[in-house]
Amino acid sequence: MELIDLIEVKKLLANSKDCLVGVSGGIDSMVLLTWLAQHKDEIGVPFRAMHVDHGIHPDSQSWADMVSSACASLGIPCEIKKVSLEGLGNNLEYAARRARYQAFCESGADTLLVAHHANDQCESFLLKLFRGSGVRGLKAMSKVTPCWYDNNITVIRPMLSVTRSQIESWGERNGVVNIEDPSNKDSRYDRNYIRNQVWPVIQERFDIADINTVRSIDHLAEAWELTTILADKDLQDTAMEDGALDWQKVKDLGHLRIKNMILRILDRDGVYGFSVNHVEQFARGLASADMDSRTELRLRGFSMYKVGKRIRIGDRQQHQQAA
């Protein structure tokens, strides 16, 4: 059985002109790179690799050399990008990720291929679960999505349904060279704790937990798609000519559909990292309000408020000045 579905990859890359493969040097990204190199003529889209050297580990230069050498042997153009984490905050994990994606997005490519796989998906799901996320969060990663750092770049994850054991077996059969970042063993980080301490216990008891968890995540993604379709219809049906929402029509939807509609707006506008409880309270407030009530939702630069029969999105002062 083929590791990755070639037909699906060709469809995913159909609109791509310049593909960049993010290569850390770990087994996951090296397997993805090797598989792409083996099928590059069939895929028919030019791609190149980038390895980001964060300069954190003393062996980072030798890791970069290994990636560069492997790319040369595979006939894949490769850029080694050294980055600085200075000024990106005290959270090392976040700073490294931000610097890495900045380098990817400034490469000039329109598509970024990354090696996230089924076990990464399970870890993301558990992290979201423990943080009390809703459907949008629990559906975890998508195979195709705009990049969080730059929405003009498309991120594609061809191995999202492939398990870590499948990747390791394929890598061994194909002689894929790779490095193991020792920071992956540091269970002080939440994701590493799940990977090293929690998931092995789950998999020992439920041997296909990764496959079934990914299947459930796919169901959640379908549920989110359906709620999105409903929310878009509700937004269309309650829209007023001046861009506001008609509060009287919104009120008739009930607080669950109002909440769903607000979550859709936040997703559309790229607002993340907020408390769903605040959205819940605002939705209930709109459902129980009267004509004279005033209520407002403020989240990370996003504002939504009711005045009279109108619900507006954006800065209140700007709307007052425009009026």
N, C-alpha and C positions, 0 to 999 in steps of 0.2 A: 504494500500500500504506500502511495506517495505521501511524503511528509506534509506538503502543502498542495492545495488544489490549484493547479496551473491555470485552468480556465477561469477560476474565480479571480486570481491575481491579475490576469489580463483584463478582466472587466473592471477591477478596482483601479487599474492604471490607465484605463482607456482615454481619459482626458488629461493625462500628465504629459508634460513636455521635458521636464528636468527633474529627475528623482534623486534624492539624497538618502543614503542609508546611514543611520546613526549606528556606529560600531564602537562599543565599549571595550571589546576584546574578550568579553565573557562568552561562555559556550552558546548562549542564546543568540546574540548578535552575530557571532562568527558562523553559526549554522545558517542563519538567514542570509548572510552575505554569500556563503558558499553555494547555497541552493539557488540564489539569484544568478550567480555567475554561471552555474551549470545550465540555466534556462534562459540566459540573456537573449539569445537569438530568437527563441520562441516568444518571449515576452515582447520584444520589439520596441522597447522604450529605453532610451539611454539613462544610465544611472551611475552615480559615483558615491564614494564613501567619505565619511568624516569621522575622525576620532578626536574627541575633546579631552585635552590634558588639563585637568583641574589643578595639577601641581600639589595635590594634597598628600599623596603617598610617595615615599622616597624612590619607589620603583616605577613611577609613572612614565619616565622616559623610556624605560625598557618595554613597557606595555605598548607605548606609542610605536616603538620600533617594530614590535611583533606584528601589530596591525598593519603597518606600512608594508612590511615584508610579505605578509599574507595577501594583501591586496595586489601587490606587484605580481605574485605568482598566479593569482586568479585573473589578472588582466583588467583589474578594476581601478580607475583613477582614485586616488585617496589624498585627502588633505588632513594634516595634523594641526589642530587648532589649540594653541595654548591660551588659557583664559585666567583672569584674576577674579578672586571672590571678594576683593576689597570693596567695602561699601554696600554689600548685599545682605548685611545683617548677621546676627549671631547664630542663626540656625544653619549649621553646615550643610545639612541635607537639602534644605530649600535653596540656599545660595548656590550650591553646585548645580542643582536642577535648572535654576533660572539662567545661570551663565551658560550652561550647555544648550538650552533651547534658544537662547539669544544667538549663539554661534550658528546653530542650525538654520534659524530663520533669516540670518543675514548672509547666508551662503548664495542666495540668488535662485535656489531651487523652488519649484512650486509644490513639490510633494516630498514629504518626509516619511521614510519607511523605518519603523522601529520594531524591535523583537519582543514586545510584550506577548506573553503566552497564557495558556489556560490557568496555570498556577498563580501568575501575577493577577489574573482576573479574580480568582478566588480570594487572594489576599486583599485586593481592593474592596471586594464585597464585604468581607469581614470587618475591615476598618470602617467602612461606611455603616455597617450594621451596629457596631459598638458605639458609633457616634450618633445613633438615632436618626439616620437619614431616611428620607422618603423614597418614593419609587425612582425619581430622577437620579438620586445618589446610588441606590442599590443596583441599578442596572449597570453600574461600574463603567468600564471602557467600551467604546464602540470600535468596530473595524475601520470605519471611516469617520473622521471628525475634523472640524477646523482646529488648528493648533491653538492652545490656550494663550500662547505668547503672541501670536500674530495670526489673526483669523484669515489672512490671505493665503496661508500655507495649509495644505491638506495633510493630515496625519493618517497614515494607513498602517494597520497592524495585521499582516497576513497570517501570523501564527497564533491568533487569539484563541483558536479552538484546539491548539496542539499542546499536549501536556509536557511538562519538564522531562519526564522519563522518556517520552518519544523523541524529544530533541537530543537528549544525551545519547540515546541509542543510535540515532542517525549520525550524530557527530562522531561517535566511535567507529561506526562502519565506514565512514567517509574520511577518516583521518584528519578531522578538523582540529587545528591547533587553537588553544585558547588560554586565557589566564583566569585565575580566581582572585577577585578583589577580597582581601582579608576583612574589609569593613562589612562584608555581607554576613560575617559571623557575629557581629556585634549586636547582641539582642537588646541593647538599650534603645535602639530604634524600634518603633512599633511594628513596622512592616517586617523587619528581621525577626522580631519576637514571634510573630505569627508564623513566619516561614520556618524558623528553627525549633520553636518550642510547641506551638499549638498545632500546626498542620500535620506534622508527623504522627501525633497521637490520633488525630481524626482519621488519617489515611490508614493507620494500622487497624482501626476498627471497621472503617468503611472503605474498602479497597478502591472503589471507583468514585470516591467523593468528589474528586476534581471534575470528572466528566459530568456527574449529576448536578454539581453546583453550577457549572457553566450552563447546563441546560436550563436550570431555574433562572439564572441571570438573563438568558435569552427570552424566557417568558416575561420577565419584568420589563425588558426592553420593548416587547410587544405591547404590554400594558401601558407603558409610557407613551408609545406611539398613538394608542387609542385615546388616551386622555388628552394628548396634544391635538388630535383631530377635533375632539369635542370642544376644547378650549378655543380653538381657532374659530369654530362656528359660533360659539357664544360671544366672542369678541366682535365678530362681524355683525351679529344680530343686535348687539347693544351699542354699536358705534354711532356717534352723532357727527354731523357735518363738520363741526369745528375740531374734530379729533378727540374730543372727550368721550367718556362712556356715559350712557343714560342710566343714572342711579336707579330709577324706578324699574327699568327692565332688568338691571343687574340684581336688584333686591329680590325679584321674582324667581331667580335661579336657585336660591337657597345657598347656604354658606359653603357647602361642599363644592359646588360648581364655581362659586366665586373664588374659593381658595385655589381650585384647579386653574382657573383663568389667570389669577395673579402669578402662580408658579410658572405658567407658560410665558407670561410677559417677562418675568425675571430671567428665564432661560433664553428667551429671544434676545434680550438686551445684555446677556453675558454677565449677569449679577450672580455671584457665588459666595459661599461662606457665610450665609445668614442663618438666623434662627427661624425655623419653620413655625415655631410658636407665635412669633410676631405676625407672620402671615395669617395664621389661624385666627388670632385675636382681631386683626383688621377685617378679615372676611366676615366674622361673626358680627362685628360692629356695623358693617355695611348692610348686612341682612336684617339687623334689628333697628337700624336708624330711622329717623323721620326726616321730613324735608329740611328742618332747621338744624339738624345735627351736623357737626363737623368732626371729621376723623381723618387721621393721616398715618401713613406708613413710610418710615425712613430706614433705608438699608444701604450702607456702603455707597453713598453717592446717588442712590435711587430714591425717588420720592413719588408717592401716589396719594392723593387726598380727595376728599369729598367736600364740596361746597354747594349747597342747594341741591339741584337735581343733576349736577355734573360731577363726574369722577375724572380727575385729570392726572396725567403722568408727567412728571418733570418738576422743575423748580416753580414753587408757588409765586415767588416775586416776579419771575419772568412773565408768567401768565397774567398777573395783575397789571404789569406795565403794558403788555400787548393789548389788554382790554381798554 
